Amino acid sequence: ADDSGLVVDALGGQPGIYSARFAGQPTDDAANNAKLLAALNDLPAEQRTAHFRCCIVLVRHPTDPVPLIAEASWDGVILTAPQGQQGFGYDPLFYLPTQVCTAAELAANEKNRLSHRGQALQRLRALLAASVETEARQAL
């Protein structure tokens, strides 16, 4: 299972786990972005900090006593207007100072490498490899 969300510091962590339905149902990226921009209206850049957060849990079988849990976050700043055409959701508003662009301006492979989900998947992969190695040693 995977859950991800956008955490905006000035909004006390909102939209968080409600990121996809921040503006209500049915889910709508444009409406979510508009609501976010309205909520941050007139805030200076230094107060528009945010991060995407991802948590992935792997349960290997129904009675798995030790599920693997991998988490990661991706820091950025919320812009005052969208930039870029790639990605989805809040990507056009999520500016990455380290990349000097928004998530919507990154190539897909670069976004997958840098993003909260990409980082969490890499951590899960390492946990899974270590788990398999431990199980193999125990079987000997």
Disulfide bonds with the S-S distance in Angstrom:
none
